Amino acid sequence: MAQLLKALMMIISLAAGLLAAREVYMLLPSWEGETWPWVALDVGFLFLAFLLISGLAYYLLGDMVRWLLQRNNRPPKA
């Protein structure tokens, strides 16, 4: 069960990172006619957006899963 939750957290966080990088890519101007240093800088920003959103989503999902599992393991109230 824990391995399945970890795999699902990883898949969801990577998908969120890809969606964020795609939205950042849509904000960037066209690379047509740009010099290579500017294209490399844009690619760096896309990679940074992917890493930041993926990491944030992974840790938020991990906290949420941990909270839900702790909530289910509590003894019933008397």
Secondary structure by P-SEA (a helix, b strand, c coil): caaaaaaaaaaaaaaaaaaaaaaaaaaccccccccaaaaaaaaaaaaaaaaaaaaaaaaaaaaaaaaaaaaaaccccc
